Amino acid sequence: MTLEQHIEELRTEARNAPTLEERRQIETELNAAIEQLAAEIANLSPR
């Protein structure tokens, strides 16, 4: 699974989370994955 796919999966899970607590946990993981993707993209960009 690519990081992009993982992010989309987390977004879906967050939308469908049964409790606010679970949604917040998923959103924390989602934000970390988004930051990781941004860092990977930054490392690929020519300087």
C-alpha positions as CSV (number, residue, x, y, z in Angstrom):
1,M,0.0,0.0,0.0
2,T,1.3,3.4,-0.9
3,L,1.4,6.3,1.6
4,E,-1.2,8.1,-0.5
5,Q,-3.5,5.0,-0.3
6,H,-2.9,4.8,3.5
7,I,-3.9,8.5,3.8
8,E,-7.1,7.9,1.9
9,E,-7.9,4.9,4.0
10,L,-7.4,6.9,7.2
11,R,-9.7,9.7,5.9
12,T,-12.4,7.1,5.3
13,E,-11.9,5.6,8.7
14,A,-12.1,9.0,10.4
15,R,-15.3,9.8,8.6
16,N,-16.8,6.5,9.7
17,A,-15.5,6.4,13.3
18,P,-18.2,5.5,15.7
19,T,-16.9,7.7,18.5
20,L,-15.2,11.1,18.8
21,E,-12.3,9.6,20.7
22,E,-11.7,7.0,17.9
23,R,-12.0,9.8,15.3
24,R,-9.4,11.9,17.1
25,Q,-7.0,8.9,17.3
26,I,-7.3,8.3,13.6
27,E,-6.9,11.9,12.8
28,T,-3.7,12.0,14.8
29,E,-2.4,9.1,12.7
30,L,-3.7,10.8,9.5
31,N,-1.8,14.0,10.3
32,A,1.4,12.1,10.9
33,A,1.0,10.3,7.5
34,I,0.3,13.6,5.8
35,E,3.5,15.1,7.3
36,Q,5.5,12.1,6.3
37,L,4.2,12.4,2.7
38,A,5.1,16.2,2.7
39,A,8.6,15.4,3.9
40,E,9.0,12.7,1.2
41,I,7.8,15.2,-1.5
42,A,10.2,17.9,-0.2
43,N,13.1,15.4,-0.4
44,L,12.3,14.7,-4.0
45,S,12.0,18.3,-5.1
46,P,15.0,19.7,-6.9
47,R,16.7,22.6,-5.1
